[in-house]
Amino acid sequence: MGRLKKQFQYIIASYKTKRFAGIMNYALRVLDAFFLPAVTMAKPIKLQTETIEGICNIDCGMCRANESPKKDEMKFEQFKIILDKLPYCLELKLTGCGETMLVKDLLKMIAYAKNKGIHVSFYTNGILLDREKSDAFIGVGLDEITFSLNAATAQTYLSIMSAAAFEKVTGNIRSLMELKRLRWARRPLVRLSFVAMKKNIHELPLFIELAADLGVHAVIVQALSLTRSARGMEHETLFHDPLLRDGHIRQAKKIAHRKGILLSYPSFRNKQMNYLNMCQEPWTKMQISIQGDVTPCCRVNTGFGNIFNDDIDAIWNGHTYRAFRKMVKNNRLPCEYCYALAKQLGLEKN
């Protein structure tokens, strides 16, 4: 039911953004999903832009954005060029290696995308959220905000996030939810993110209880992704520890069902990639860095072109994209440290 609802929302959004041309592009996207061609018929419908790099207000062990030698943020003028080159974009994630709410032009970016009828979301640690910003996000029409909380207690939060801010963040979330009620606002939808590891998996059931208490609608459990920035945390991964993880996940599922919380989590099990669980990002999405470098997602380090210098169609169906799609379709896992494929397969690619 959830997938059908999402597809219907995409069709409506396609019509709103480009009328008949938008509907046709989405119809071609459906064909692409079935045939998985090296050369796509549809234009990209998803965009993830790196809005900040190497700048954050905390120092999480599984991220370590502050250790990046590059320090930069996207300007509105850059963002506008990118979005104008992707006229069929339906879904936009504003993200980066750092804290999204530190981006000075964030509200302008959201407003510009919303004026194009695009679904806009971003992740945040929530520390910088206050009543004024909450009111602004509601007013500008932000669709979704996800808080990287990762713990149900202040002590565990501190051990993961390296900041004594658990009460502040949960208080900010409560304030946002209260403001939504006062404004009779349906958006933004609010989600909590939980990166599952050995040091916090025992709190997952309590985390669901916390989500219900805060009034949020969904919890996203993510496997610890052993990216380059998280190296040294291999001992925290749960992929090979079913005795530790599975009982807590079962309990969390029961609580989520009882509380009406949408819960998503990786399978943690080894299964063959097939057409039913194939990673679709090479056929739907562009990830674009502050410098304009294009990749299919955040786990691929090789540039496929540059949106500021190259023709968008030459990038989207160029040699590198075509070769990459063939590799994913043939289950050869070209993605370095890929979380999306690891989630589909139930394993981490070391």
SVG drawing of the C-alpha trace seen along z (x, -y; Angstrom):
<svg xmlns="http://www.w3.org/2000/svg" viewBox="-5 -33 47 48">
<polyline fill="none" stroke="black" stroke-width="0.4" points="0.0,0.0 2.8,-2.4 4.5,-1.9 1.3,-2.4 0.6,-5.6 4.2,-6.8 3.7,-6.0 0.4,-7.9 2.1,-10.9 4.8,-10.8 2.2,-10.8 0.4,-13.9 3.7,-15.7 4.7,-14.9 1.5,-16.5 1.9,-19.6 5.5,-20.2 5.4,-19.5 1.8,-18.6 1.6,-16.1 5.4,-16.1 5.8,-15.2 3.3,-12.3 5.1,-11.0 8.5,-11.2 7.1,-9.2 5.6,-6.6 9.0,-6.2 10.5,-5.9 8.1,-2.9 9.3,-1.3 12.9,-1.9 12.2,-0.2 11.0,2.9 13.7,3.2 16.6,1.6 18.2,0.4 21.8,-1.0 20.4,-4.1 17.3,-5.3 14.2,-6.6 13.3,-8.9 15.0,-12.0 16.1,-11.8 13.3,-12.3 15.4,-12.3 18.1,-14.7 20.4,-14.7 22.5,-17.8 25.4,-18.2 24.7,-21.5 27.5,-21.5 30.9,-19.8 33.2,-19.3 31.2,-21.7 29.2,-20.4 28.4,-21.5 29.0,-18.0 31.5,-15.1 29.6,-11.8 31.9,-8.7 30.2,-7.2 30.4,-10.4 33.3,-12.7 32.4,-15.4 34.7,-17.8 37.7,-15.8 37.2,-16.5 39.9,-18.8 37.3,-20.5 35.1,-23.2 32.4,-24.6 28.7,-25.2 26.5,-25.5 25.3,-29.0 21.8,-29.6 23.0,-30.6 24.7,-27.2 21.6,-25.5 19.4,-27.3 21.5,-26.3 21.4,-22.7 17.6,-22.6 16.9,-24.5 18.8,-21.8 16.6,-19.0 13.1,-20.0 11.5,-16.6 12.8,-16.4 10.1,-15.3 12.1,-14.6 15.0,-16.6 17.1,-15.7 19.3,-18.5 22.2,-16.8 26.0,-16.8 28.9,-15.9 27.9,-18.2 24.9,-19.8 22.4,-21.0 21.0,-23.7 24.3,-25.5 23.7,-26.3 22.9,-30.1 20.7,-29.8 18.7,-26.7 15.3,-28.4 15.8,-30.0 16.7,-26.6 13.6,-25.0 11.3,-27.8 12.7,-27.7 12.2,-23.9 8.7,-24.1 7.8,-26.7 8.6,-24.0 6.4,-21.5 9.2,-19.3 9.1,-17.2 11.9,-18.5 13.5,-16.8 16.7,-16.9 18.5,-15.3 19.6,-17.3 20.9,-16.6 18.3,-19.1 20.5,-21.0 20.1,-24.3 16.3,-24.0 14.4,-26.7 10.8,-28.0 11.6,-30.6 13.3,-28.1 10.4,-25.6 7.9,-28.3 9.9,-29.1 10.1,-25.5 6.4,-25.1 5.7,-28.4 8.0,-27.6 6.3,-24.2 9.1,-21.8 7.8,-18.2 9.9,-16.1 12.6,-16.5 14.6,-13.6 16.3,-14.0 19.5,-11.9 18.9,-11.0 20.4,-7.4 19.6,-6.9 16.7,-6.8 18.8,-8.0 21.1,-11.0 24.0,-8.7 23.9,-6.7 23.3,-9.8 26.5,-11.4 28.6,-8.3 27.5,-8.3 27.1,-12.0 29.8,-13.4 27.4,-16.1 25.3,-16.6 22.3,-17.7 19.8,-14.9 17.3,-16.9 17.7,-19.9 17.1,-18.0 14.0,-16.1 12.7,-19.5 13.2,-21.0 11.2,-18.2 8.4,-18.6 8.3,-22.3 8.1,-21.6 5.3,-19.2 3.4,-21.6 3.8,-24.4 2.5,-22.1 -0.6,-21.5 -1.1,-25.2 -0.7,-26.0 -2.9,-23.0 0.0,-22.0 0.4,-18.5 3.9,-19.2 6.8,-18.7 6.4,-15.1 8.9,-14.3 11.0,-11.2 13.7,-9.9 16.8,-8.2 18.5,-5.4 21.9,-4.1 21.9,-0.6 25.1,0.6 26.2,2.7 26.3,-0.2 22.7,-1.3 20.6,1.6 19.3,2.5 17.6,-0.9 15.7,-0.4 12.4,0.6 12.7,-2.4 13.5,-4.5 10.1,-3.6 8.4,-4.5 10.2,-7.8 9.1,-8.4 5.5,-7.8 5.8,-10.1 7.3,-12.9 4.4,-12.4 6.6,-11.7 5.2,-9.5 8.2,-7.3 11.5,-5.7 14.2,-4.8 16.7,-2.2 19.9,-2.2 22.8,0.2 26.1,-1.2 27.6,-2.0 31.4,-1.5 32.3,-4.5 35.7,-5.8 34.7,-8.4 33.5,-5.6 36.5,-3.3 37.6,-2.1 34.0,-1.3 33.9,2.2 33.5,3.7 30.1,1.9 28.5,3.4 25.5,5.8 25.5,7.7 27.2,10.7 25.5,10.6 21.9,11.9 21.7,12.9 22.3,9.4 20.1,7.6 17.2,9.7 15.4,9.8 15.5,6.1 14.2,5.6 11.3,8.0 10.3,6.1 10.6,2.8 8.3,4.0 5.7,5.0 5.8,1.6 5.8,-0.3 2.7,1.6 1.0,0.9 1.9,-2.7 1.2,-3.4 4.8,-4.3 6.0,-3.5 9.2,-1.5 11.7,-0.7 14.9,1.3 17.5,3.2 17.1,6.9 20.6,7.8 20.4,11.0 22.2,12.2 19.9,12.6 20.6,12.4 19.8,9.2 17.0,9.6 14.5,7.4 12.2,7.2 14.9,5.6 17.2,4.1 18.8,0.8 17.0,-1.8 19.2,-4.8 21.2,-4.5 18.0,-4.8 16.3,-7.6 18.8,-9.8 21.6,-12.2 23.8,-13.1 25.5,-16.4 28.4,-17.9 29.0,-21.5 31.5,-21.6 28.9,-20.2 30.3,-16.7 27.6,-14.1 27.3,-10.5 24.3,-8.2 24.4,-8.3 26.5,-9.3 28.4,-6.0 30.1,-6.4 33.3,-8.4 34.0,-8.5 32.6,-11.6 30.3,-10.9 30.5,-14.5 30.0,-18.0 26.6,-19.7 28.2,-23.2 30.4,-22.2 28.7,-19.4 25.4,-18.8 23.0,-17.1 21.8,-14.5 25.5,-13.7 26.0,-12.9 22.8,-11.0 23.2,-8.6 26.9,-9.0 29.5,-6.2 30.0,-6.1 26.4,-6.1 25.7,-3.4 28.5,-1.2 27.5,-1.7 23.9,-0.6 25.1,2.5 27.2,3.4 24.4,2.9 22.0,4.9 24.4,7.7 24.8,7.8 28.5,6.9 28.3,4.4 30.5,1.6 29.6,-0.8 32.4,-1.4 31.0,-0.9 27.5,-1.0 24.8,-1.2 21.9,-1.0 23.1,2.2 24.2,3.6 20.7,3.0 19.2,4.8 21.6,7.7 21.6,7.8 25.4,7.4 28.0,4.7 30.5,4.5 33.9,4.1"/>
</svg>
